[in-house]
Amino acid sequence: MLIHTERLVLKTPSHTDIKAFMEIRNSEGYLCFNPMPKVDEETDLHELKEQITDGSLTDIFYSDELIGMISLHPDNLRYRINSMNISYALHPEHEGKGYMTEALCSMIDYLFNHMQCEIIVARVFVCNSKSKRLIEQLGFQQEGFIHRAVRGNGDVVHDDYIFALMK
């Protein structure tokens, strides 16, 4: 996959992205709003290889620098509906500049118009107000709420909002 936006390039990751990928995955911002533990190069390399193979990860580049990622997985809440679950992360140094809005707009277009998705789903920790605001600005509607949905880092239990965007 290769998508060009006004300022960004979205593409399938390569093994050369591992260091920047680890930096994002191990950032406080990522760990605060994602239940995934910190990773090391060996673990991350294995995970990155899997995601390259299955096509579930897309890197976001700005001026040849990896600044974020978008992950896609089948939506396991629906049956026989072409729907995808989308998650995303941005390096903290690049927050607040509209990069994720730009990347997600392009990815949404790609999913609806090239992958024939009917619905795109996003789960957002209740405490993640920035992500909730972003998803709502993109047109997602809240479909539900899950109490005690995820045990995250530091053994913190999070509630989740479930959002969906229909084609």
C-alpha positions as CSV (number, residue, x, y, z in Angstrom):
1,M,0.0,0.0,0.0
2,L,1.2,3.5,-0.8
3,I,-0.9,6.6,-0.2
4,H,0.3,10.2,-0.7
5,T,-1.5,13.0,1.1
6,E,-0.7,16.7,1.1
7,R,2.1,16.3,3.6
8,L,2.4,12.6,4.4
9,V,3.2,9.2,2.9
10,L,1.3,6.2,4.2
11,K,3.0,2.9,3.3
12,T,3.6,-0.7,4.4
13,P,6.4,-0.8,6.9
14,S,9.8,-2.2,6.3
15,H,12.4,-3.7,8.5
16,T,14.4,-0.5,8.4
17,D,11.6,1.2,10.4
18,I,12.2,-0.9,13.5
19,K,14.0,1.8,15.6
20,A,11.4,4.5,14.9
21,F,8.6,2.0,15.4
22,M,10.0,1.1,18.8
23,E,10.4,4.7,19.8
24,I,6.7,5.3,19.2
25,R,5.6,2.0,20.8
26,N,7.6,2.8,24.0
27,S,6.6,6.4,24.3
28,E,4.6,7.4,27.4
29,G,1.8,8.6,25.3
30,Y,1.5,5.3,23.5
31,L,1.8,3.2,26.7
32,C,-0.8,5.4,28.5
33,F,-3.5,4.8,26.0
34,N,-2.6,1.3,24.8
35,P,-2.5,-1.9,26.8
36,M,0.6,-3.2,24.9
37,P,3.7,-3.4,27.1
38,K,7.1,-1.8,26.3
39,V,8.9,-3.7,23.6
40,D,12.5,-4.6,22.9
41,E,14.1,-5.0,19.5
42,E,13.7,-8.8,19.4
43,T,10.0,-8.8,20.3
44,D,9.3,-5.8,18.1
45,L,11.1,-7.2,15.1
46,H,9.0,-10.4,15.4
47,E,5.8,-8.3,15.7
48,L,6.8,-6.0,12.9
49,K,7.5,-9.0,10.6
50,E,4.1,-10.4,11.3
51,Q,2.4,-7.1,10.6
52,I,4.3,-6.6,7.4
53,T,3.2,-10.1,6.3
54,D,-0.4,-9.7,7.2
55,G,-0.7,-6.1,6.0
56,S,-2.3,-4.9,9.3
57,L,0.1,-2.0,9.9
58,T,0.7,1.2,7.9
59,D,3.5,3.6,8.6
60,I,3.0,7.3,8.4
61,F,6.0,9.3,7.1
62,Y,6.6,13.0,7.1
63,S,9.7,14.2,5.3
64,D,11.1,10.6,5.2
65,E,10.7,10.3,9.0
66,L,8.4,7.7,10.5
67,I,6.1,9.7,12.8
68,G,3.2,7.4,13.4
69,M,1.3,4.2,12.5
70,I,-2.2,3.0,11.7
71,S,-3.2,-0.6,12.5
72,L,-6.1,-2.4,10.8
73,H,-7.7,-5.5,12.1
74,P,-11.0,-7.3,11.3
75,D,-13.9,-6.0,13.4
76,N,-14.8,-8.9,15.6
77,L,-18.1,-7.4,16.8
78,R,-19.9,-7.9,13.4
79,Y,-20.7,-11.0,11.5
80,R,-20.5,-11.1,7.7
81,I,-20.1,-7.4,7.4
82,N,-17.0,-6.0,5.7
83,S,-15.8,-3.9,8.6
84,M,-12.4,-3.0,10.0
85,N,-11.1,-1.9,13.4
86,I,-8.7,1.0,13.1
87,S,-6.2,2.1,15.7
88,Y,-3.4,4.7,15.5
89,A,-0.5,6.2,17.2
90,L,1.6,9.3,16.6
91,H,5.1,10.2,17.9
92,P,4.6,12.7,20.7
93,E,6.8,15.3,19.0
94,H,4.3,15.4,16.1
95,E,1.0,15.7,18.0
96,G,-1.2,18.8,17.5
97,K,-0.1,19.4,13.9
98,G,-3.0,17.7,12.1
99,Y,-0.9,14.8,10.8
100,M,-3.2,12.1,12.3
101,T,-6.3,13.8,10.9
102,E,-4.7,13.9,7.5
103,A,-3.5,10.3,7.7
104,L,-6.8,8.9,8.9
105,C,-8.8,10.8,6.3
106,S,-6.8,9.2,3.6
107,M,-7.0,5.7,5.2
108,I,-10.8,6.0,5.6
109,D,-11.0,6.9,1.9
110,Y,-8.8,3.9,1.1
111,L,-10.9,1.5,3.2
112,F,-14.2,2.7,1.8
113,N,-13.3,3.1,-1.8
114,H,-10.6,0.5,-2.4
115,M,-11.3,-2.2,0.2
116,Q,-15.1,-1.9,0.0
117,C,-15.4,-1.6,3.8
118,E,-18.9,-0.9,5.0
119,I,-18.0,0.2,8.5
120,I,-14.8,1.3,10.2
121,V,-14.7,0.8,14.0
122,A,-12.5,2.6,16.6
123,R,-12.2,1.8,20.3
124,V,-11.0,4.7,22.4
125,F,-10.1,4.7,26.1
126,V,-12.6,6.9,28.0
127,C,-9.6,8.9,29.5
128,N,-8.2,9.6,26.0
129,S,-10.1,12.9,25.2
130,K,-7.8,13.8,22.3
131,S,-8.5,10.6,20.5
132,K,-12.2,10.8,21.2
133,R,-12.2,14.4,19.8
134,L,-10.3,13.3,16.7
135,I,-12.6,10.4,15.9
136,E,-15.7,12.5,16.4
137,Q,-14.2,15.2,14.0
138,L,-13.8,12.5,11.4
139,G,-17.5,11.7,11.6
140,F,-17.4,8.6,13.8
141,Q,-20.5,8.1,16.0
142,Q,-20.4,6.5,19.4
143,E,-22.0,3.1,19.3
144,G,-21.3,1.8,22.7
145,F,-19.4,1.7,25.9
146,I,-17.6,-1.2,27.5
147,H,-17.0,-1.1,31.3
148,R,-13.7,-2.6,32.4
149,A,-12.7,-3.3,28.8
150,V,-8.9,-3.4,29.0
151,R,-6.3,-4.0,31.6
152,G,-3.5,-1.7,30.6
153,N,0.0,-0.9,31.7
154,G,0.5,-0.4,35.4
155,D,-2.4,-2.8,35.9
156,V,-4.8,0.1,35.2
157,V,-8.3,-1.1,34.0
158,H,-9.8,1.1,31.3
159,D,-13.3,1.6,30.0
160,D,-13.7,1.9,26.2
161,Y,-15.9,3.9,23.9
162,I,-16.8,2.1,20.7
163,F,-17.1,4.4,17.6
164,A,-18.1,3.5,14.1
165,L,-18.1,5.3,10.7
166,M,-20.5,4.0,8.1
167,K,-19.9,4.3,4.4
